[in-house]
Amino acid sequence: MIRDFKLEDMDEIRRIHKENGFEYTLPDLSAPLWVVTKVVEIDGRVRAALGAWIQVELYLQLDKGDWATPEQKHEWLVELDRAVTEEVWLKGIEQECVWLPPNMERFGQRLEKDFGFTKDREGWYVYSKLTGTR
């Protein structure tokens, strides 16, 4: 039976998480940013859980022209990031993510050093899909 998640399910979900050996902290499935969370219940036990959590993906478009020095562009990016992050947080969203294309490792280092990002789950790959009509 597939049904909505209940707080009472957390012990079983923690057990499943631990048995799978995941090296990340199990998130709080009762937090309001989980917009949908369902479980599979068989013989009175939770056997699977799947949730949809709100986060935002950032898209940067930066003019490569000579409108400013590299240092000035960096300063503008820091300020732009600060403004966007603040407004995202005020809207109740707790996490931003960035997908870097191949060959952008240097910018990834800057994301960590200058913008406070962390590289998520080393060795994991990110997949996405669209919902609804295509």
N, C-alpha and C positions, 0 to 999 in steps of 0.2 A: 504494500500500500504506500503510495506517495502522499505525503501530507505536509502541512506547514510545520516548521520548526517550533519547538516549545523549549523553554528554559530547562525543563526536566531532561531534555535530550543531551545536555552538555557533557555529563559524565561519560556517556557512550561515545560521543564524538571525540572527547579527549582521549579515550581508550584507543579508538581507531587511529587518531592522529599519532599517538605514541607508538603503536604497533607498526605503523608505516615508516617510522624512523625519520620523519621529516625534520630538517635542521632549521626550522623557522618556528616562531612562536605562534601558536594557534590564536587567531584573532577572536575578539569578543563578538560572538554571533548575535548578541542581543542589542548591539549598538545600532542607532537609527540609520546609519549609512548603509546597512544591509537592507536593501529594498525588497529582496525576495530571498528567502531561505527555505528550502524544502529538505525533507529526509525520506529515505526509504525505510519503512518499518516492516520487518518480517518476523513472525512469531513473537511479537511484543518487544523486539529489540531493534534499535537503529542500526542499519547495516551500511548506510551511505548518507552523506549530506552534501548539498550543493547550494551555494549562496551567491548572490550578485551584490557586490559592494561598489559604492560610488567612489570613483577617483577621476581625476582629470588628466588628459594627455595634453602636453604643451607642444605647440608648433611654432617654431621661430622662423621668421623670414627676415633676413638681414641683407641690405644693399651692400654689395662688395665694392662699390665705387669709392672714390676718394673724398667723400663728404666730411670725413673726420679721420684723425690718426687712429691706428689700432688701439692705443690707450684710451682715447676718447670714446671709441665704439664700445670698448669694454666697460667704461664707466656708465654709458647709457644702458648697456645690457644689464648691469647690476641694478640700476635704478628701475628699469622696466620689469625685471624679475621681481624685485621687492614689491612693486605696485600690484602686479598680477597675483603674487602669492598672498599678499594681504587681503585682496578682495576675494580670492578663492576661499580663504579661511573664514572670512566674514559670511560667506554663503553657506558655511557649515561643512565644507569638504576638507578632509584631513590629509589627503595625499595627492601629489602631482607626480606624473611620470613623463619621461622623455625617451623616445626610441631614437637611437643614433644609427645612421646608415654605416655600412662598412667604411673603413678608412678614416673614421672620425675619432680615433682613440685619443688623440691629443685634446680634442674638445671635451671628451669624456673626463679627462683629468681635470680640466678647468671647471666642469660642472661640479666635481667633487670639492675641489680646493676653494673655488670662489663663490659657488652658489649653494653649497650645502647639500647636494645630492649624494646619494650612496649608490653603488652598483649593487643591484638586487640579485641575490641568489646565483652566485657564480656557477657557470656551466649550464644554467637553465636557458631555455629559449622562450621567446614571447610569441604567442599566436593571438589572432583576433578574428572575429566574425561580426557581420552586420546582423541586426535583428530586424524583423518585419519584412515588408515588401522590398524587393530589389529591382 
